[in-house]
Amino acid sequence: MSRYRYGAYEGGPDPLAPPYDVRAALDAMGDSVLEGTRPEEALRELLRRGLPGAQGRRGLDDLLREVRRRRRELRDRGRLDGTLEQVRSLLDTAIGQERAELFPDPSDEARLREAELDALPSDASQAVRRLADYDWRSDAARATYEQIKDLLRREVLDARFQGMKQALSSQDPQAMRRVKDMMAALNDMLDKDARGEHTQADFDRFMQEYGDFFPENPENLEELVDSLARRAAAMERLLDSLTPEQRAELAGLMDQVMQDAGLAMEMTRLTDALRARRPDLAWGGQEQMTGQDPLGMGDATTALAELADLADLEAALAQDYPGARLDDIDEEAVRRALGRQAVDDLAQLRRIEAELERQGYLQRRRGGLELTPKAVRRLGETALRRVFAQLTSGRQGDHDQRDAGQAGELTGSSRAWRFGDEQPLDVVRTVSNAIRRNAMEGPGAGGGVRLNSVKLDVDDFEVQETERRTAAAVCLLVDLSYSMVLRGTWAAAKQTTLALHTLVTSKYPQDAIQIIGFSNYARVLHPTEMAGLDWDMVQGTNLHHALMIAGRHLDRHPDFEPIVLVVTDGEPTAHLRPDGRSLFDYPPSPETLVLTLAEVDKMTRRGACLNVFMLAEDRRLVSFVEEVARRNGGRVFAPDAERLGEYVVSDYLRVRRGRR
């Protein structure tokens, strides 16, 4: 026997895995669309909030708040003049130690030395430079002065090369020699790259020899340049953030230590090369630090570099510039600033954006996003579920039955299957047809019909006959006037429209539904158009025109049960003139009312049930709809906007049951 071993699939994404579930994201996005938000704005709002529910991840606003909190923490870390303060303190200590050594000596030489110390300038950089040639009498003072030079070397180099302070802490006399060689090799490598002669092998050799100076372990020259340029720019901002006096002192100390170490020329070459390669960085500007603890130059530069990264990340997360995309956010910057969890949150948001398009819910057209018919169907299903969730559980009659087809009760007979049939399959007749057809086509390889290998053909299928249900012609007339927005009923009207359309097309596909929107004119609306439809900034509620269009729909289906549902928040204020143009008049003119009621009478003669759902209690509107109900025999409802869908769907089901 063959033996098989099963394990995890390793050939890429699991081909049998269910598709990524974006339905909750689409539903949340759909709520905003139904309220009048454009799809791209609704998507941006969803990405800002994050995923809803227990499976949710943080959104861009959550990450943005974390970035701003991190920036406040960095600003509170300390002051930028820590190195200058340390140098001044050590300088005072060295001078004090020298004075203590000179004081017991009564000679004139001692007094001259004291006078020389008294004449030192208050500028720390000039004082350190003047003392470079001073012959220290005190060994302790000489050691303190050497400590100043060592401190400056380590801090200045650490400000340009992160981690250099630790590399120079061993007091190895050859360490500065290696630093100088490293900078020369680095500048030569940058020059070679500028000429187009640099290779990855050159970089690998450089890192093999000097990699201990770069604890961030860059993988190529571009990563190394990016790291060094960000620190060099941060160093420039550090100097700009000091007072003019502090800036002059610190710049003087830096120049002196670079000259003494023989690094001035190489440092200038490196700075010029970095500026040329990364001119996009902020090479100037001030940063306000509010902490009290003094920071060394290396730590201060690190803090300023992080602040610059956070500022760039904040701008990317804000997404408030034209053409903003999640791909603009640097994942590595997110990881450095906020950690691994934030990277996972960002990846989740990116996947939502990509899957909504990949699974066919969104499409890009004419430079913008649009809902696809698939997305509108999903929004309609969600709206219908919400409507049924509002219905009282004990109410008699129809409910949310997802597996219902268009068939009625079984008759006991069967017929050939036709495309679009939803009746139950007659398995016995289908298999029997296949066996007879195979027998007529000839014997199998074994000399007869092989019953264990019957092949089915399309013509073999039969379905069970069912009683035919009476179909209905449904017209939903929705007010599109601006007053619907002012009263906060616009989203409820659109959600109700999608819910009713979904109910009719899914549970009663034999019914013919038409959605008609009306303001100064009326027009037929497609469900896809309805989902993203904006209100009309025009004057007029032309119910006259809407009823005319609805009448034509009913006339095209003379054998269907006619149902007309009207959702409005105002009485008719416009009608069509003989020339086809709309005439607006407020208060409503007698002609508008007469023509509109004439269309109501036509609906009555067609046998159409005309029910009106009032979303306002204006006196003239109440008077008008009462007259409509008197003439037609339909009903009048005054639901809250939140329960509009429940009322409309329930009434459709009631009328349909009552007139079947």
C-alpha positions in Angstrom: 0.0 0.0 0.0 1.1 3.6 -0.7 1.9 5.6 2.4 1.3 9.3 2.6 2.5 12.0 5.0 0.6 15.3 5.5 2.0 18.5 6.7 1.7 22.3 6.4 1.5 23.6 2.9 4.8 25.3 2.0 4.3 26.3 -1.6 3.2 29.9 -0.8 -0.2 31.1 0.4 -2.6 28.3 1.3 -4.8 27.8 -1.9 -7.6 26.4 0.3 -7.6 29.1 2.8 -10.8 31.2 3.0 -10.5 34.7 1.5 -9.6 37.5 3.9 -12.7 38.7 5.6 -13.3 42.4 4.9 -17.1 42.3 5.3 -17.0 44.1 8.7 -14.7 46.7 7.2 -17.0 47.2 4.3 -20.1 47.5 6.5 -18.4 50.2 8.7 -17.3 52.0 5.5 -20.8 51.6 4.1 -22.4 53.5 7.0 -20.4 56.5 6.1 -21.2 56.2 2.4 -24.9 56.0 3.1 -24.6 59.2 5.1 -23.3 61.0 2.0 -19.5 60.4 2.3 -17.6 59.6 -0.8 -16.1 56.1 -0.9 -12.5 57.3 -0.8 -13.3 59.5 2.2 -15.2 56.7 3.9 -12.2 54.4 3.3 -9.8 57.0 4.8 -12.1 57.4 7.8 -12.2 53.6 8.3 -8.4 53.4 8.2 -8.2 56.3 10.7 -10.5 54.5 13.1 -9.2 51.0 12.6 -11.1 47.8 12.4 -14.3 47.5 14.4 -15.1 44.7 16.8 -13.1 42.3 18.8 -10.8 41.4 15.8 -9.9 45.0 15.3 -6.5 46.6 15.1 -5.4 50.1 15.9 -6.1 52.7 13.2 -4.0 55.5 12.0 -5.3 57.9 14.6 -4.2 55.5 17.4 -0.7 55.3 15.8 -0.6 59.1 15.4 -1.4 59.6 19.1 1.4 57.2 20.0 3.8 59.1 17.8 2.9 62.4 19.4 3.2 60.9 22.9 6.7 59.6 22.0 7.7 63.1 20.7 6.6 64.7 24.0 8.7 62.1 25.9 11.8 62.9 23.8 11.4 66.6 24.3 11.2 66.0 28.1 14.3 64.0 28.1 16.8 66.8 28.8 18.6 69.9 27.7 20.8 70.2 24.6 23.8 72.0 26.3 24.9 69.1 28.4 28.3 68.7 26.8 29.0 72.4 27.1 28.0 72.3 30.7 30.3 69.3 31.4 33.2 71.1 29.7 32.7 74.2 31.7 32.5 72.2 34.9 35.7 70.3 34.1 37.4 73.5 33.1 36.6 75.1 36.4 37.8 72.0 38.2 41.1 72.0 36.4 41.7 75.7 37.0 40.8 75.2 40.7 43.2 72.3 41.0 46.0 74.4 39.4 45.3 77.4 41.7 45.5 75.0 44.7 48.9 73.9 43.5 50.2 77.5 42.9 48.9 79.1 46.1 51.6 77.8 48.5 54.4 78.9 46.1 55.6 82.5 47.0 57.5 82.9 43.7 56.9 85.4 41.0 56.4 82.6 38.5 53.5 81.3 40.5 51.9 84.8 40.5 52.4 85.1 36.8 50.7 81.7 36.3 47.8 82.8 38.4 47.5 86.0 36.4 47.4 84.0 33.2 44.6 81.9 34.7 42.8 85.0 35.7 43.0 86.3 32.1 41.3 83.3 30.6 38.2 84.3 28.5 34.8 83.3 29.7 34.2 81.5 26.4 34.9 77.8 27.1 36.2 77.1 23.6 38.7 80.0 23.7 39.7 79.1 27.3 40.4 75.4 26.3 42.3 76.6 23.2 44.5 79.0 25.4 45.2 76.2 27.8 46.4 73.8 25.1 50.0 75.2 25.5 49.8 75.8 29.2 52.5 74.0 31.3 50.4 72.6 34.1 52.1 72.6 37.5 49.4 70.3 39.0 49.2 66.7 37.8 45.6 66.5 38.8 44.8 69.6 36.8 46.6 68.2 33.8 44.6 65.0 34.0 41.4 66.9 34.3 42.3 68.9 31.2 43.0 65.7 29.3 39.6 64.5 30.4 38.1 67.6 28.7 39.8 66.7 25.4 38.8 63.1 25.7 35.2 64.0 26.5 35.0 66.3 23.5 36.5 63.7 21.1 34.1 61.0 22.2 31.0 63.3 22.2 31.7 65.0 18.9 32.4 61.6 17.2 29.4 60.0 18.9 27.2 62.8 17.6 28.3 61.9 14.1 28.6 58.1 14.4 26.2 56.5 16.8 28.0 54.2 19.3 31.4 55.8 18.7 31.5 56.8 22.4 31.6 53.2 23.4 34.1 52.3 20.8 36.5 55.0 22.1 36.0 54.3 25.8 38.8 51.7 25.9 41.6 54.4 26.0 43.3 52.5 23.2 46.0 54.8 21.7 45.3 53.2 18.3 41.6 53.9 18.4 41.8 57.4 17.0 44.1 56.2 14.3 41.4 53.6 13.3 38.8 56.3 13.4 40.8 58.5 11.0 41.4 55.5 8.7 37.7 54.6 8.8 36.6 58.2 7.8 39.2 58.3 5.0 38.0 54.9 3.7 34.3 56.0 4.0 35.0 59.2 2.0 36.8 57.3 -0.6 33.9 54.9 -0.9 31.5 57.8 -1.3 33.6 59.3 -4.0 33.9 56.0 -5.8 30.1 55.7 -5.7 29.6 59.2 -7.1 31.7 58.1 -10.1 29.6 55.0 -10.5 32.4 52.6 -9.6 31.2 51.4 -6.2 30.2 47.7 -5.7 28.6 45.8 -2.9 31.8 43.9 -2.4 33.5 47.3 -1.6 30.9 47.9 1.1 31.3 44.4 2.5 35.1 44.8 2.8 34.5 48.2 4.5 32.1 46.7 7.1 34.4 43.7 7.7 37.1 46.1 8.8 35.2 48.9 10.4 31.8 47.4 11.2 32.3 47.8 15.0 31.9 51.5 14.5 28.3 51.0 13.2 26.2 49.1 15.6 23.0 49.5 13.5 24.6 47.1 11.0 23.6 48.6 7.6 23.4 46.1 4.7 24.5 48.5 1.9 25.9 51.9 1.3 22.5 53.6 1.0 21.5 52.4 4.4 24.7 53.7 5.9 24.4 57.0 4.2 20.8 57.4 5.4 21.9 56.7 9.0 24.9 59.1 8.9 23.0 61.8 7.1 20.1 61.8 9.6 22.6 62.2 12.5 24.6 64.9 10.6 21.3 66.8 10.0 20.3 66.4 13.7 23.7 67.8 14.7 23.1 70.9 12.6 19.7 71.3 14.3 21.3 70.9 17.7 23.6 73.8 17.0 20.7 75.9 15.7 18.7 75.2 18.8 21.3 76.6 21.2 21.7 80.3 22.0 24.2 82.2 19.8 26.7 82.2 22.7 26.3 78.5 23.3 26.5 77.8 19.6 29.7 79.7 19.2 31.3 78.0 22.2 30.3 74.5 21.2 31.3 75.0 17.5 34.7 76.3 18.6 35.2 73.2 20.9 34.2 70.9 18.1 36.6 72.5 15.6 39.4 72.4 18.0 39.0 68.7 18.9 38.7 67.8 15.2 41.9 69.8 14.4 43.8 68.2 17.3 42.7 64.7 16.2 43.6 65.3 12.6 39.9 64.7 11.5 38.8 68.1 10.4 39.4 67.7 6.7 37.8 64.2 6.6 34.8 65.4 8.6 34.3 68.3 6.2 34.4 66.0 3.2 31.9 63.6 4.8 29.5 66.4 5.7 29.6 67.8 2.2 29.0 64.4 0.7 26.1 63.6 3.0 24.4 67.0 2.3 24.8 66.3 -1.5 23.2 62.9 -1.3 20.4 63.7 1.1 19.3 67.3 0.5 15.7 66.4 1.4 16.6 66.2 5.1 16.1 69.1 7.5 19.6 70.4 7.7 18.6 73.3 9.9 15.9 74.6 12.2 15.4 74.7 15.9 13.9 72.1 18.2 12.6 73.0 21.7 13.7 70.6 24.4 11.9 71.0 27.8 13.7 68.6 30.1 16.0 69.6 33.0 18.7 67.0 32.8 21.7 67.9 30.6 22.3 65.7 27.6 25.6 64.9 26.0 26.1 65.7 22.3 25.7 62.1 21.3 22.5 61.6 23.3 21.1 65.0 22.2 21.8 64.2 18.6 20.1 60.8 18.9 17.1 62.5 20.5 16.9 65.1 17.7 17.3 62.4 15.0 14.4 60.5 16.5 12.3 63.6 16.7 12.9 64.3 13.0 11.9 60.7 12.2 8.8 61.0 14.3 7.9 64.3 12.6 8.1 62.6 9.2 6.2 59.6 10.5 3.5 61.9 11.9 3.1 63.6 8.6 2.8 60.3 6.8 0.3 58.9 9.3 -1.8 62.1 9.1 -2.5 61.3 5.4 -3.8 64.9 4.9 -2.0 65.6 1.6 -3.3 65.0 -1.9 -2.9 61.4 -3.2 -2.0 60.1 0.3 -1.7 56.3 0.4 -0.7 53.8 3.2 2.2 52.8 1.0 3.7 56.2 1.8 4.3 55.2 5.5 7.8 53.8 6.1 7.4 50.5 7.8 10.9 50.6 9.2 10.3 54.1 10.7 7.1 52.7 12.3 9.1 49.8 13.8 11.9 52.1 15.1 9.4 54.5 16.7 6.5 52.3 17.9 7.6 48.7 17.8 6.6 45.4 16.2 2.9 45.6 17.2 2.5 48.9 15.4 4.0 47.4 12.2 1.4 44.6 12.4 -1.4 47.1 12.9 -0.2 49.0 9.8 0.0 45.8 7.8 -3.5 44.9 8.7 -4.8 48.3 7.5 -2.8 48.0 4.3 -4.4 44.5 3.7 -7.9 45.9 4.3 -7.3 48.6 1.6 -5.8 46.1 -0.8 -8.4 43.3 -0.2 -11.3 45.7 -0.7 -10.1 46.2 -4.2 -8.8 42.7 -4.9 -12.1 41.1 -3.8 -14.1 43.4 -6.0 -15.7 45.7 -3.5 -13.9 48.9 -4.6 -12.7 50.0 -8.0 -10.6 53.0 -9.1 -12.2 55.0 -11.9 -11.4 58.6 -13.1 -8.9 59.0 -10.3 -11.2 58.1 -7.5 -12.8 55.1 -5.7 -16.2 53.7 -6.4 -18.3 51.0 -4.9 -18.9 48.0 -7.2 -22.2 46.3 -7.6 -20.8 43.5 -5.3 -20.2 46.0 -2.6 -23.7 47.5 -3.0 -25.2 44.0 -2.7 -23.3 43.5 0.5 -24.5 46.9 1.9 -28.0 45.9 1.0 -27.7 42.6 2.8 -26.3 44.3 5.9 -29.1 46.9 5.8 -31.7 44.1 5.5 -30.2 42.2 8.4 -30.4 45.3 10.5 -34.0 45.8 9.5 -35.0 42.3 10.5 -33.0 42.6 13.7 -35.3 45.5 14.6 -38.5 43.6 14.0 -40.1 42.1 17.0 -39.2 38.5 17.4 -42.7 37.4 18.1 -44.3 39.1 15.1 -46.2 36.8 12.7 -45.2 36.5 9.1 -42.0 36.7 7.0 -38.6 36.9 8.5 -35.0 36.8 7.4 -34.9 33.5 5.5 -31.7 33.3 3.5 -32.3 29.9 1.9 -35.7 30.7 0.4 -36.0 30.4 -3.4 -38.7 31.6 -5.7 -40.6 28.4 -5.7 -43.8 27.6 -3.8 -45.2 24.3 -2.7 -44.2 21.1 -4.5 -46.7 19.7 -7.0 -45.2 16.1 -7.3 -44.1 16.4 -11.0 -40.8 17.4 -12.5 -39.5 19.1 -15.6 -36.3 19.8 -17.4 -33.9 22.2 -15.7 -33.6 25.7 -17.2 -30.9 28.2 -16.5 -31.9 30.3 -13.5 -34.2 27.7 -11.8 -34.0 27.6 -8.1 -36.4 24.7 -7.5 -35.1 21.5 -5.7 -33.3 19.1 -8.0 -35.1 15.8 -8.8 -32.1 13.5 -8.2 -33.9 10.2 -9.2 -35.1 11.5 -12.5 -31.7 13.2 -13.2 -29.7 10.0 -12.7 -32.3 7.9 -14.6 -31.9 10.3 -17.6 -28.2 9.9 -17.5 -28.3 6.1 -17.4 -30.7 5.9 -20.3 -28.6 8.3 -22.3 -25.4 6.3 -21.6 -27.2 3.1 -22.6 -28.3 4.6 -25.9 -24.9 6.0 -26.7 -23.4 2.4 -26.6 -21.8 -0.1 -24.3 -18.9 0.7 -22.1 -15.5 -0.9 -22.1 -16.9 -3.9 -20.2 -19.6 -4.7 -22.7 -22.5 -3.0 -20.9 -23.6 0.1 -19.0 -21.3 0.8 -16.0 -23.7 2.0 -13.4 -20.9 3.0 -11.0 -19.5 5.5 -13.5 -22.5 7.3 -14.9 -21.6 10.7 -16.4 -24.1 13.5 -16.1 -24.9 16.0 -18.8 -26.7 19.3 -18.6 -29.7 17.8 -20.5 -30.1 15.1 -17.8 -31.0 17.5 -15.0 -34.7 17.8 -13.9 -36.2 19.9 -11.1 -39.3 19.4 -9.1 -42.3 21.4 -10.2 -43.7 23.9 -7.7 -46.7 26.1 -7.4 -46.2 29.5 -9.1 -46.3 32.5 -6.8 -47.9 35.7 -7.8 -45.3 38.4 -8.8 -45.4 42.0 -7.7 -44.4 45.3 -9.4 -42.8 47.4 -6.7 -42.0 51.1 -6.9 -40.1 52.8 -4.2 -40.2 56.6 -4.5 -37.5 58.3 -2.4 -37.3 62.1 -1.7 -33.9 63.5 -2.7 -34.4 67.0 -1.6 -31.9 68.9 0.6 -34.4 68.9 3.5 -33.8 65.2 3.9 -30.3 66.0 4.9 -31.3 68.9 7.2 -33.6 66.6 9.1 -31.0 63.8 9.4 -33.1 61.3 7.4 -30.9 60.9 4.3 -28.8 57.9 5.4 -31.9 56.1 6.8 -33.7 56.6 3.4 -30.7 55.2 1.5 -30.3 52.3 3.8 -34.0 51.5 3.6 -33.8 51.6 -0.2 -30.9 49.1 -0.3 -32.7 46.8 2.3 -35.9 46.7 0.3 -34.1 46.1 -3.0 -32.1 43.3 -1.5 -35.2 41.7 0.0 -37.0 41.8 -3.3 -34.2 40.6 -5.5 -33.1 37.8 -3.1 -36.3 36.5 -1.6 -38.8 37.5 -4.3 -36.7 37.5 -7.5 -39.9 37.2 -9.6 -41.0 40.7 -8.4 -40.0 43.7 -10.5 -38.7 46.6 -8.3 -37.9 50.1 -9.5 -36.3 52.8 -7.3 -37.3 56.4 -8.2 -35.6 59.4 -6.7 -37.3 62.8 -7.0 -36.5 66.4 -6.2 -37.2 69.1 -8.9 -37.3 66.2 -11.4 -37.6 62.4 -10.9 -35.4 59.7 -12.2 -34.9 56.0 -12.0 -32.0 55.0 -9.7 -29.8 51.9 -9.9 -28.9 50.4 -6.5 -25.2 51.0 -7.1 -26.0 54.7 -7.8 -28.2 54.9 -4.7 -25.4 53.8 -2.3 -23.2 56.7 -3.2 -25.9 59.2 -4.2 -25.7 62.8 -2.9 -28.7 64.9 -2.2 -29.9 67.4 -4.7 -29.1 71.0 -3.9 -32.2 72.2 -5.8 -35.7 73.5 -4.9 -38.7 71.3 -5.5 -40.4 68.0 -4.4 -41.8 66.8 -7.7 -43.9 63.8 -6.6 -46.0 64.4 -9.7 -43.1 63.3 -12.0 -42.2 60.4 -9.7 -45.7 59.0 -9.9 -45.7 59.3 -13.7 -42.5 57.2 -13.9 -43.9 54.7 -11.4 -47.1 54.4 -13.5 -45.1 53.5 -16.6 -43.2 50.8 -14.6 -46.6 49.3 -13.4 -48.0 49.4 -17.0 -45.0 47.4 -18.2 -46.0 44.6 -15.8 -49.8 44.4 -16.1 -50.1 40.9 -14.6 -48.1 41.8 -11.5 -49.5 43.0 -8.2 -48.8 46.8 -8.1 -47.2 48.2 -4.9 -46.1 51.9 -4.6 -44.2 53.1 -1.5 -43.4 56.8 -1.0 -40.7 58.1 1.4 -40.8 61.9 1.8 -40.5 64.7 4.3 -42.4 67.4 2.5 -45.6 68.1 0.5 -45.3 68.4 -3.4 -43.9 71.8 -4.4 -43.2 71.1 -8.1 -44.8 69.5 -11.1 -44.0 68.9 -14.8 -45.3 71.5 -17.3 -46.6 70.4 -20.7 -43.2 71.4 -22.2 -41.4 68.9 -19.9 -39.9 71.5 -17.6 -40.3 71.5 -13.9 -42.2 74.4 -12.2 -41.4 75.1 -8.5 -43.8 77.0 -6.3 -43.9 77.4 -2.5 -46.3 77.1 -0.8 -47.5 74.5 -3.3 -49.6 75.9 -6.1 -53.1 74.5 -6.6 -52.0 73.3 -10.0 -49.2 71.2 -8.4 -51.6 69.6 -6.0 -54.2 68.9 -8.7 -51.7 67.2 -11.0 -50.1 65.2 -8.3 -53.5 63.9 -7.0 -54.5 63.1 -10.5 -51.5 60.7 -10.7 -52.6 59.3 -7.3 -56.1 58.6 -8.9 -54.4 56.8 -11.8 -52.6 54.6 -9.3 -55.9 53.8 -7.7 -57.4 52.8 -11.0 -54.4 50.5 -11.6 -55.2 48.8 -8.3 -51.9 50.0 -6.8 -51.6 50.1 -3.1 -49.9 53.5 -2.4 -48.5 53.9 1.1 -46.7 57.0 2.3 -43.9 57.2 4.9 -43.8 60.7 6.4 -40.4 61.8 7.9 -41.8 65.1 9.1 -45.0 66.3 10.7 -45.5 69.5 8.8 -49.2 70.5 8.8 -49.5 70.8 5.0 -47.7 67.5 4.5 -50.1 65.8 6.9 -53.1 67.2 5.1 -51.8 66.1 1.7 -51.0 62.5 2.7 -54.4 62.2 4.4 -56.0 63.1 1.1 -53.8 60.6 -0.7 -54.9 57.9 1.7 -58.5 58.8 1.3 -58.3 58.7 -2.5 -56.2 55.5 -2.8 -57.1 53.5 0.3 -53.4 53.2 1.2 -51.9 53.8 4.6 -49.8 56.6 6.1 -46.9 56.0 8.4 -44.9 58.5 10.5 -41.8 56.5 11.6 -38.7 57.7 13.3 -35.7 57.8 10.9 -34.1 54.9 12.8 -37.1 52.7 12.2 -37.9 53.7 8.6 -36.4 50.5 7.2 -38.5 48.4 9.6 -41.7 50.1 8.5 -41.1 50.0 4.8 -39.9 46.4 4.7 -42.7 45.2 7.0 -45.3 47.0 4.9 -44.1 45.5 1.7 -44.3 42.1 3.2 -47.8 42.8 4.6 -49.2 44.1 1.4 -47.6 41.3 -0.6 -49.1 38.6 1.7 -52.5 40.3 1.7 -52.8 40.6 -2.0 -51.3 37.3 -3.1 
